[in-house]
């Protein structure tokens, strides 16, 4: 590429410095490390940002084009790296039906750790000889001792209003009815994923002494996508844009037609086969009294996915008592650029153009 040099690379990202010598570009192609080593990727991503800082970069272009998503925890970590003073998570809820209600009770009754931490899984302190090795031990500890049960285990979630986990299924279900698609439907109480406390525990174990606090502010960044930034990638983009006021740029699409900077920002998607497996694990498939609630298998081989958790926008600025459901809200980018015959082959040309027009 003609207008940049690469200064760092991880399995899911590349870090560049543009030819203006003051703008860095982070290309994030996925939020799922190919080897599944999330802890290592956390440190690799930090090394990438540190490399940009050492190069004297003052502005950032975050290119999330073509990113299908991946790990929600890794997404939260990326938001935390750039905005450590804010909560990186969204609120979620789930539909309450006869089947989900029974599943909540069954899964929670079989939960091993209400306190959600198994101290016996703390890894031994070996080869701890540097600041980074201490940090890696803390990360491994945070990921080892926090257990993740069924998505229907209510101990897996906490109430964001009081920052404490739910103690009973009744408390988790609550009494919330919303109009969705013209039909009134019951939903659980708002919750956040309690396992994101892995990130909080990690930070607490380090006492905040390992991560750099970068000088970049929201006005020093732009998020650039081709409209396809889905799932946990969408969580990164929307959290930074909505909560932290980072400007957004959409590239391509139909001329003079608004284009969203992100797509399918669901809380969690489950496939039908995974649902049946969850019901089997908690023993509902063996309960003949609930047979009428269990959906029958498909007659043909199909993959059927559905949204298990819906995610909420931060409080609507026009109505402080109303939150938007992200799945059903269209959010066009603030700015628009188009490729030409040069930038289509060399994206660094477009990065530089966007940086000059929007970050100066």
N, C-alpha and C positions, 0 to 999 in steps of 0.2 A: 504493500500500500504506500502511496506516494507522500501522504501528508502526516505520517506518524511513525513512531518506533515502539516496538513492544518492550516493556520493561519487566513484565512478570506474567506467568501463565499457571493456571491450575487446571484440574480435570474438567471444570465446568465454566471457566472464565479466562479472559485475557485482559491485561492492563496495558494501555498505550499512553504515550505522551504525544500530543499533536505538534505540528511544526511551529506553532506560535510559542512553544516552550512554556506555556502557562496553563494549558488545558489538558486534563487527563480524561481518558475514555475507559470505561469499564464495560466490557461485553460479557454479559451473563447469558449463556445459552441454555442453561438448565438449573434447577435447584435440587438436583438429585445426583450426587457423586456416583460414577459408574461402579466403584468398588464398595459403595455403601458406607464408607468411612466418614461419617459426618464430623466427628471430632477433628480429624486431620484436615478436612476441608475448611472448617472454621478458622484454623490457624493459617492455612494457605491463603484464604481470602484476606485475612488481616495482613499477611505479608505483602499481598498485592497492593492494598491501600497504603501500607507503610512505604512501599517502593515509590508510589506516586508522591507521597509527602516528601520523601528524600529528594525527588527530582524538582521540588519547588512548585509543584502544581497548585494553582489557586482556584481553578474552576473544574467542575466535573460534568461529563456527559455520561449518563447511565443508559446504555443501549441494551434493552431487554427484548429486542425483536426475535420472533420465532421461538420464544421460551415457553414450553408446555407446563412448567411448574415442577413439583417434586416434594421436597420436605418442608413442612410448615415450620418446623423448628429452625431449620437453616434460614428460612425466610425471615423469621423473627430476629435471628442473630444479625443478619445483614442490616435490617432496620436499626437494630440496637447499635451497631458499630458507628453508624453515621448520626444517629439521634439518641444518645444514651440517656437523655433526660426524660424521654417519653415512653409510655407503655406501647410496645409494638403490636399488641394483639387487638383483634376485633371481638365484639360480642357475638355469640351464636345462640341458636335454639333449635329444637327438634319438634316435629309433629307428635302430638299425643293421640294415639289410637288405642283400641283394646289390646292389639298385639304389642305395640311398643310399651304400653303400661306394664303388661305382664313381663316383658323382656327386661325392663328397668328393675323390677322387683327381683326377678330370678338372678340376673347378672350381679346385682349389688349384694344379694344374700350370699353369693359364692365368692365375693371379693376377699382377698387374703389380707390386704393392708389398707385399713381405713386411713392410717397416717401416711400411706403412700410411699414410705421410705423403708427399705430393707437394709439395715446397717451391716448385715453380714456380707453384703456384696461389695463393701468398700475395698478397692484394690490395695495391695500392700505398697508401702513407700519404698520403692527400690529405684536405684539409679537417679535419685533426686539430687542433681548437682548444679542446676542453673535455674534462673527465673522462668525460662520457658518450660523446663521439665516439671516445675511445680505447677505451672498453669495447665499443662497437659494432664497431670495427675488429677487436678481439680476437675477438669472437663470429663475425664474418664469416670471419676467418682460420681459426678452429677448425673451422667448417663447410665451408670450401673445401679445406683441405689434407688432411683425412682422407677417404680414399676408401672407399666401401662396395661390395664386390663381390657375388657370388652368396651367397645364404644357405647354400650348401654349400661356400663357400670358408673353410677352417679358419683362415686368417689373419684372418678377421673376428672371431675370438673369442679370449678369454684365459682362462687357468686361474686361478680366484679363489683357489686355495690358495697360489699362488706369485706372483700378480699379474703374470704375464708371458704373452704370447701363445703359442699353440701353434706349434711349429716343424715338426712332421711330422704327416701324416694318421694314422699309427700311434699317435702320442701322443694325438691328439684322440679317436680311436675308443676307445682303452683296452681294458679287459676288465671290463665291468660288465653283469651279468645280474640283472634284477629280475622279481618275480612281478607281472604286471598282468592282471587279469581271469581269473585261474586259469592263465595261460600264462606260462612263463618267456621273457623277451624281452631281447635285447641292446640296450644304450643306450650312447651316447657318454659320455666323461668330462663331469663338470659344467663348465659354462662360463658366462661372462657376455659380453654383447655388447661387443666391443672398441670399436665405434663410439661407445659411451657415453663413451669417452675424449675425445670432442669437448667434453663438459661439463668433464671434468678439465683438458683443454688450455686451454679458455676460462678456467677459474679460475686456472690457473697463469700464463697470459699477463697476467692482471690482478693477480697476486700477492695475491689476496684483498682488494684495496683498494677495490673498487667496491661490492660488495654489502653492504647493511646486515645486521648481525647482530641480528635482532629479539629482544625480551625475552620473547616468548611461549614458554611451555613446554608440554609435552604435556598437563599437567593443566589448561591454559587453553583447550583446544580440544575440540570434539566434531565427529565426522563424521556427517552426516545424509544418508540416502538413502531412496529409495522401493523399494530392492532392485535397481533397474536402474542399475548403475554397472559397465560392462563393459570388458573389454580393458585398455587403458592406464589408464582411470579406476580399474578394479579394482586395478591395480598401485599407484596412489597411495594408495587407501584401505587396502589390505591392508598395504602397507609401513608406513604411519603407525600403523596399529592394532597390527600384530604386532611390529614392530621398535621403534616409538617410544611404544607404550602410549597412543595417543590413543583416547578412549572413542568407541563407535559407537552410532548411533541409527537404527533402521528406522522408517519411517513408512508406515502403511496396512497392507494385507493382511488376512488372516483374523484375527479377534479371538482372542487367547490362543494363537495358533499362531506359533512362532518364525519370523522372517524374516531372511534374510541381508542384510548391508549391501552386498554386492557380487556380481558375477556374471561368469561365463566369464573367469577370470584367466589365459588362456593366454599362452605366451611369444610365439608367432607363428602366425597362421593363413594357410594357402595354399589357393587355389582350384585345381581340377584343371587348368584352362587355364594358370594361372601355372606349375604344375609342368611341364607339357609344354613351355612356353616356356623354362624353366630348363634342361631336358634338351636342348633344341635348341641353346641358346647354347653349352653345353659340348661339343656334338658327339655326345652319346649316341644321338640319334635316327638318326644316320647310320651307327652301328656295328651291322652285321647280326649280329654274334656275341652282342649283348646284346638282340636283338629280343624274346626270351621274357620279359625283365624289364620291358619297357615296357608299361604298362597301355594297352589299346586305348581309342579315343575312345568316348564314349557314343553310342548309336544315336539318341537324341533330345536336344533342346536342354535342358540342365539346368545348374544351378550347384551344384557339389559342393565344399564346403570341408572342410578337415581341419586338425587341429592338427599343425604341423610341430615346434614346440618346446614341451616341457612345462616349467612353472615350479615351483620348489620353495619351500616355506615355509622360514623360518629354522629352525634346529635345534629339534626337538620338545622342549619343556621337560620332558616325562615320560621321554624317552629321548634322551640327548645323542648317541647314535649313529644316530638315525633322523631323516630329514627327510620332511615330508609333501608330496605332489604336490598343488599348489593346485587343479588341475582336478577332483580327486576328493575334496576335503575341504569339508564344509559348515561355514561359520562364521557362526552367527547373531549378530545385533547384541546388544550388552549391554543396551540400553534400547529401549523401544517407545513410540511415540506414534501417535495416530490423528487424522485430520482430522475436523472438524465442519463444519456448514454455513457457518461464518464463515471458518475457516482454509483450507477447500478453495478459496475464492476469493481469500483474502488470506494467503499463506504467512508474512508477517511476524508474524502472530499466533502461529503455531506456533513460529517461530524464537525469539520472545521467551519463550514458555512453556518451551521446551527449555532456553534459556539460564538462566532463573531457577531451574529445578529441578536442573540438572546442573552449572552453572558457578559457583554461589555458595557 
